[in-house]
Amino acid sequence: MVDAVLDIASEISTKSPLAIWGTKESINYTRDHSVADSLNFIATWQAGMYQPKDMASVFEAQSKREDPEFDDLPPARKGLAFKSSRFFCL
């Protein structure tokens, strides 16, 4: 089982950090909201957080049969960001 978990973790680590963070936020949101609210939240998230640079990295890496490289998420700046139980906003 540990090997399977490590395989999944390895696969996740090849994905865009922003996409992974967004997926986690969406999953957490859907726990406590209706299907309609959740679909609206996800659509809004995708519209605002779509990163053409990440997509270009994926397509280029796939054409070369390599793993894509992504920029790290920027650190939150104190005083300009807040963290609630559901969202992290800049």
Beta strands, then each sheet from edge to edge (+ up, - down):
strand 1: 82-83
strand 2: 88-89
sheet 1: 1+ 2-
end
